[in-house]
Amino acid sequence: MAERGWRGWGTVLVLSLVTASLSIVNAALLVFVPLCLLLVGLPPRRPVQAALVLALAAALFFGRPAGPLWYAERGWVLMLGGWFLLIVALWPAGVFFSRALSALAGAGATAVGLALLDRRGWRELDWSVARRLRGAAAEVVASWGSAAGIEGVSGRFSSAVYQAAELQAALYPALLALGSLAALGVAWWMYRRLTAKEPQPLRPLREFRFRDELVWLLIAGILLVLLPVGGVASRTGTNLLTFMGALYALRGGAVMLALLGAPGPAAALLGGVAALLLYPLFMAAALVLGLSDTWLDLRARGRSAPRPGS
C-alpha cells in the first residue's frame, strides 16, 4: 500500500512539473480553479470544503488586472474547469483521460468561437503572449547569458534562448492544451484524495491510451502543414502535430513500460538520463510505438505472447 501511495505522489509530481513548464497560464490557476469547481459542484459537499474554496478563489483571483493576459488566463481556467465539471457530472463512469480530453475539446471550441467573434481581441492576446515570452527570454539572457564567460558561447546561448521563445510563441496553444490536461490530472487526483480518500486516483502510466480515432487529428495536422495554405491554417496544423505528437509519444512510453516492466529507482534514473541525452531518438521511437499501438495493440500482443520456457 505504501508503494502504491508513493507511485501516486510521483505521478502528481510529474504532472505538476509538466503544468508549470509547458503552459503560459499560471500553474496555480490551472490546477486550483478546476479543483474548486469540483469541490463545489460535486458531492460530498461539506462546510470545510466551502471555506477552502472561498479562500482559494480569493487568493487566485486577487490582484489588479494587468492587460488582456490577466483576463485570458482566468477565462481559460474557468472554461476548462466548467467543462470538466459538466463532463464528470454527466459521465460518471468515464475514465479520467477521456473526460479530461472531452473537457479540453469543449473549452477549446468555446475559445475558438470567442476568437472568431472578436478577432481583434485574439490578435491582441497573441501579441501579448509573444511579448511575455520574449520578455522572459530577455531576462534569462540578461541573468545567465554572460555566465559562460566567452563571448561566442554567450552569443550562441542568447540565440538559442530567443529561438526557443519564438517557437513557444508559435506553439503556445498546443503547449497550453498539454499543460491543461496535466493540470486536470493534478486537480482530479487532489479531489479524489480529499473527498474519497482514494489511494491512486489516476491509472498507472503503462495503461495510458486514448481513442484510436484521434489519429485523424494527427493526419489533419500533417495535411495542414504540407498543403500550401499558409497563415492560420499552417499554424493550426503545426499545433495539432505538436499536441497529438506529444500524446502519441506518451502512449509509446506507456507501451515501453507495459512490455519491459516497471523499472527500479536506479534503472529509472539511468533511463531518464539516457532519454535526455538521446532525446530525438527516444521521442522518435516513442512516437512510432504510440502510432503502431493504434493499429496493432502492442500491449495485448505482449500479454498473449508465449513466455520462454512455457
N, C-alpha and C positions, 0 to 999 in steps of 0.2 A: 504493500500500500504506500509506503514511503517513497519507493521508486517511482510509482505512478504519479504521485504528487510532484516529485522533482521534475519529471518529464513535462507535466503541465506548466510548471513555472518556467521551464526552459522554452517552451513554445511561446508563451506570452511575452517573454523577454525578447525573443527574436522578432515577433510581430510588432512589438513596441519600437524596436530599432528600425524596422522597415518603415513604420509610420513616420518616425521622426526624420529619417534620411531621405525619403522619396518625395514627400508631399510638400507643396508650398504653403499649405494651410497649417496653422498651429496644431501640433500633435495633441495637445490637451483638449482643444475644441473637438477634433475628430473623434477622440475616444469618449470624452465625458458627456458631450451633448447627446449622442445616441444612448449612452448608459442612463442618463437622467430620464430620457423619454421612455426607455424600457421600464425603469423603476416606477414611473408614474402611470404608464398605460397598461401594464400587465400585472396580474396577481403574482404573489400576495402583496397587498398594499398595507403598509404599516406606518404609524406616525413617525418613527425614526427615519424611514425612507423619505418621507415628505420633507423633513427637516434637512436631510442630506442633499436632496435635490435643490431645495431653495438656496442652500449655502453654495453648492457647486454652480448654480445658474448665476448667482450674484458675482462669484469670483470670475467666471468665464466671460460674462458679458459686461463686466465693469470696465470702464475706460472710455476715453474720449474718441469718437470716430475719427479716423485719420485716412481719408481718401477712399476710393472705390474698393480697395482690397479688404478693408475692415468690414464693409457690408457684404462683400462677396464671400468671405470666409464664413461668416455666420449664416448667410443664406444657404450656402452649400451644406454645412453640417446639419442645419435644420431640415433641409430637404432629404438628405441621406438618412438621418435618424428617423424622420417621419415615415419615409417609405419602408425602412427596416421594421419599425414598429408595426405598421399596417400588414406587412407580409408575414411577420411572425404570428400576429394575431389571426390572420386568415388561413395560414398554412402551418398549423401546429405540429404536423407530422413530418415536415420537411427537414432535411439536413441543413446544417449551418451554411455551408458554402453556397448551396443552391439559393437559399433565401437571401444571403448577402449579395450574390451576383444579381438577383432579381431587383433588390433594393437599389443597387448601383445603376442598373439599367433604367429604373424609374426616375431616379434623381438626375441621371444624365439626360434622359429625354426631356424632363422638365427644364433643365438648364438650357438645352438646345432651343426649346420653344421660347424661353425668355430672351435668349440671344437673338433669335430671328425677329422678335418683336422690337428689340432695342439694339440695333446693330452698332450704333454709335457707342452705347454703353459697353458693348462687348469689345470694341476696339480700344476703348479707354482702359478696360480691365486688362486686356492683353498687353498693352503698353506698360501698365503699372507692374505687372508680373515681371516683364523683361527688365524694367528699371530696378526692381528689387533684387533680382538675381545678379544683374551687373554690378549693383552696389555692393552686394555681398562678396562678389569676386574681387572687387577693388579692395575691400577690407582685408581679404585673405592675402592678396598680393602685397599690400602695404605692411601687413604684420609679419609675413613669413617669406616673402619673395627675396628679401635681402639676406636671409639667414644662410643661403647657400655660399655666400662669400665670393663666388666667381661670377662676373657679370654675365657671361654666356649662359651659365646654368640658371641664373636668376631669370634671364630673359626667356628661356625655354619654359621654365616653371610658370611665369606670368602668362605666356601664350597658352599653355595647357589649361590654366585656370579659367581664362576668358573663353576659350573654346568650349569648355565644359559648361560654363554659364549660358552660352548661346544655344548649345544643344538642349540643355534643360529648359530654356525658354521656349524652344520649339516643341518639346515633348511633354510639357507640364500637364496637359490633360491626361495623357496615359499614366504618368507618374502619380498624379493625384488619384486616379482611379485605383491603381495598385495600392497606394498608401491608404485609401479609404477602405478597401477590402481588409487590409491588415488591421486597421483601427476598429472595424466592426468585429473582427475576431477578438480583439482585446476587450471591447465592450461586452460582447456576449459571454466571454469567459468570466469577467468580473460579475456580471448579472447573475449567472448561474451559480457561481461560488457564493454570492451574497444571499440569494433567495432560496436556492435548492440545496446548497452545500454539496454540489456535485463535484467529485474529486477531479474529473477530467472532462470538462465540457466540450472540448474540441477533439476530434478524431486524430489519431496519430498521422504524421505526415505520409507514412508509407501507404495509407489508404486514400490519399488525395486523388480525386478525379473530378471531371465535370462532364456535362452532356457532349456527346460526340458531334452533335450538330453545330457546335460553336466553331468547328473548323471552317465553316463558311465565312465567319468574320475574318479569319486569317487570310482566306482566299480573296475576300473583298479588299483587304488591305494591300495585298500584293498587286491586285489589278489597278487600284487607285495610284499606286506608286509607279507602276510600269507604264500605264497609259499616259499619253501626252496631254493630261488635263491641267496640271499645274495648280497653283494657288491654293485655295482652301481644300480642294479635293485631294491634292497631293499630300498636304499636311495631315488631313484626316486619315489617309491611308498609312502614313508613317506612324501616327499614334496608334492606329489599330494594330499594326505589325508589332509595335513595341509592347502593347498591352497583352495581346494574345501570345506573342513570343515568350514573354515572361511566364505566363500561365502554363504554356506547354513545357518550358524548361523546368518549372516546378513539378509538373506531372512526371517528367522524365526523372527528376531526382527522387520522386516517390517510388517510381519503378525500380530504380537502383537500390533503394533501401529495402523494398519488398523482396527483391531477388537475392541480394547479398546479405541481408540481415542487418539488424541494428548494430552499429559499431560501438565498441567500448570508448571510454573517455580519451585514451591515448590515440586510438585509431581515428576517432572523430577529429581530434586536433590535427593529426597528420593529414587527414583528408581535407580539412579546411585550408591548411597551408598549401597543399598541392593544388586545390581548386583556385586559390588566389594567384599562384604562380603560373598556372596553365589555364587562366580564365577563359580565353577564347575557345580552346579545345574542349574544356569542361562544359561550357554553355552550348557549344555545337552538339556535343554528344547527348546532353540532357534534352535538347530540343528535338533531336532525331528520335530519341527514345519516347519522348512525350507524344510526338506525332504518330509514331508507329503503334503506340498503345491504343490510339483511336480506332485502328482497324484490326489489330492483332490481339488485343487484350493480353499483354505480355505477362501480367501477374497471374491470370488464370492459367496460362500455359505453363508458367513456372511451378504453380502448385500441382498441376496434373502430370508434370514430367516425372518419370521414374527416377528414384534416387539410386546412386551407385550401391551395388551390393544387395539391392532389393529384389 
